[in-house]
Amino acid sequence: MASPLTAKESQSQTRTLHLDPLQDLNDALCSDHHQQQQEQQTFSYKSPLRCLTVRGPMVDNSELPFRMLCHKYRADAAYTSMLHSHIFTESEKYREQEFTTCMEVRPLFVQFCANDLEVLLDAGKRVETHCDYVDINLGCPQRIARRGNYGAFLMDNLPLIKSLVENLVQNLNVPVLCKVRIFPNLEDTIKYARMLEDVGCSLLAVHSRTRDEKDQKKVQANWEAIRAVKNALRIPVLANGNIRHMDDVCGCLEATGAGGVLSAESLLENPALFAGFQTAKWVAKNEESRKYGKLDQADLLVEYFKLCEQYPVPWRMIRAHVHNMLGDWFRIHPHIREDLNAQNILTFGFLYDIIDRLRELGAGVPLHLKDTNAETVSANRLFV
Ligand SMILES: Cc1cc2nc3c(=O)[nH]c(=O)nc-3n(C[C@H](O)[C@H](O)[C@H](O)COP(=O)(O)O)c2cc1C
């Protein structure tokens, strides 16, 4: 994946923020297929960065069409939703419903929650030929994870984490990635990260909040902790938390020295975040240089619908994406949201009609671009 940039774009880079681990990461993630695909693309956005941009895992929001959309708009890699290793090994139906992938949208990180060595390995073996990394969810802080004894609750049992990672590393043919939260104490976090590195974890995604800091909107991510972890390790680190637009990407990379960033919730509202687009709320009043990007969330949604027509997903996921992407639009015309809520059975006809009605009402809420050269983000990056 390496380089997410085309040769031409590489020449236009203004800064190189990263050191060797990123190159290693790039090499590790790069497949010839992906590189060829990147080179064929005519994406005119000039990224100021050479870093890995990753779409983070989100339960019920990481289905293939949405990953494809984010990939088109410059997420270099994407996670699946968290898959329950136990159910994954036992239920073919679960595997078919929850794990859909395609060659064009790679690299792919497949995330499992687990607390049993053999079960996790069995699950990993089933996906290793379809993905680029297998990830262990070590960060979920929700009650369901406490009950199931997985995610961030495994932080109370570091020997178990150690053997889960070790067993996977020794027996899988793809590298292992861990997505962790930090401990309240920095020393503990560093010891934890070193332990993961020592047992063979190849890439560490650090969500820089503690297990108790569940309210992401209220608690600022701790980028200093990420810097300390990054400095303590040889393996590449992905920084996660408070990445809401490209200025955050730059700020985070500079503050942490990480090899890449991972963003999750903000992409739900704006899947074109990594292509430099941002929603109006992040545009300061005095920033006249920000131009309309000739793209808005309704355009993105239409692209998403087309992908869903090709790669069907449950309607509940589509409904959630409509609410996430059109939230600002519905605030202007709440009766359209009410119509959507009243519609128990969705059809694509109904959804396209919602977009047409919003457009007729003149409810356009544009996305903005900082780089004026970036106005013509081409629609032909992928296959929509
Ligand atoms: C709706 C939603 C679902 C999530 N599901 C997962 C998950 O399955 N696995 C995981 O490791 N993190 C999950 N997360 C956490 C995110 O991947 C990410 O670590 C967190 O939201 C912080 O990043 P952000 O500030 O960019 O959103 C989820 C977050 C959200 C908002």
The ligand as an SDF file (V2000), in Angstrom:
LIG
                    3D

 31 33  0  0  0  0  0  0  0  0999 V2000
  -20.2110    2.8750   15.6770 C   0  0  0  0  0  0  0  0  0  0  0  0
  -18.8440    2.4600   16.1130 C   0  0  0  0  0  0  0  0  0  0  0  0
  -18.5080    1.1110   16.1220 C   0  0  0  0  0  0  0  0  0  0  0  0
  -17.2280    0.7050   16.5070 C   0  0  0  0  0  0  0  0  0  0  0  0
  -16.8950   -0.6250   16.4410 N   0  0  0  0  0  0  0  0  0  0  0  0
  -15.6010   -0.9950   16.7110 C   0  0  0  0  0  0  0  0  0  0  0  0
  -15.1670   -2.3330   16.5050 C   0  0  0  0  0  0  0  0  0  0  0  0
  -15.9290   -3.2080   16.0940 O   0  0  0  0  0  0  0  0  0  0  0  0
  -13.8750   -2.6550   16.8010 N   0  0  0  0  0  0  0  0  0  0  0  0
  -12.9820   -1.7170   17.2560 C   0  0  0  0  0  0  0  0  0  0  0  0
  -11.8040   -2.0430   17.4860 O   0  0  0  0  0  0  0  0  0  0  0  0
  -13.3630   -0.4340   17.4350 N   0  0  0  0  0  0  0  0  0  0  0  0
  -14.6310   -0.0600   17.1680 C   0  0  0  0  0  0  0  0  0  0  0  0
  -15.0000    1.2540   17.3030 N   0  0  0  0  0  0  0  0  0  0  0  0
  -13.9850    2.2220   17.7270 C   0  0  0  0  0  0  0  0  0  0  0  0
  -13.3240    2.8810   16.5130 C   0  0  0  0  0  0  0  0  0  0  0  0
  -12.7160    1.9510   15.6430 O   0  0  0  0  0  0  0  0  0  0  0  0
  -12.2940    3.9190   16.9570 C   0  0  0  0  0  0  0  0  0  0  0  0
  -11.2650    3.2670   17.6720 O   0  0  0  0  0  0  0  0  0  0  0  0
  -12.9150    4.9880   17.8490 C   0  0  0  0  0  0  0  0  0  0  0  0
  -14.1690    5.3840   17.3450 O   0  0  0  0  0  0  0  0  0  0  0  0
  -12.0040    6.2120   17.9310 C   0  0  0  0  0  0  0  0  0  0  0  0
  -11.7070    6.7060   16.6590 O   0  0  0  0  0  0  0  0  0  0  0  0
  -12.5050    7.9330   16.0070 P   0  0  0  0  0  0  0  0  0  0  0  0
  -12.3410    9.0850   16.9680 O   0  0  0  0  0  0  0  0  0  0  0  0
  -11.8440    8.1760   14.6920 O   0  0  0  0  0  0  0  0  0  0  0  0
  -13.9300    7.5280   15.8780 O   0  0  0  0  0  0  0  0  0  0  0  0
  -16.2760    1.6740   16.9330 C   0  0  0  0  0  0  0  0  0  0  0  0
  -16.6330    3.0250   16.9420 C   0  0  0  0  0  0  0  0  0  0  0  0
  -17.8830    3.4150   16.5300 C   0  0  0  0  0  0  0  0  0  0  0  0
  -18.2130    4.9000   16.5450 C   0  0  0  0  0  0  0  0  0  0  0  0
  1  2  1  0
  2  3  1  0
  2 30  2  0
  3  4  2  0
  4  5  1  0
  4 28  1  0
  5  6  2  0
  6  7  1  0
  6 13  1  0
  7  8  2  0
  7  9  1  0
  9 10  1  0
 10 11  2  0
 10 12  1  0
 12 13  2  0
 13 14  1  0
 14 15  1  0
 14 28  1  0
 15 16  1  0
 16 17  1  0
 16 18  1  0
 18 19  1  0
 18 20  1  0
 20 21  1  0
 20 22  1  0
 22 23  1  0
 23 24  1  0
 24 25  2  0
 24 26  1  0
 24 27  1  0
 28 29  2  0
 29 30  1  0
 30 31  1  0
M  END
$$$$
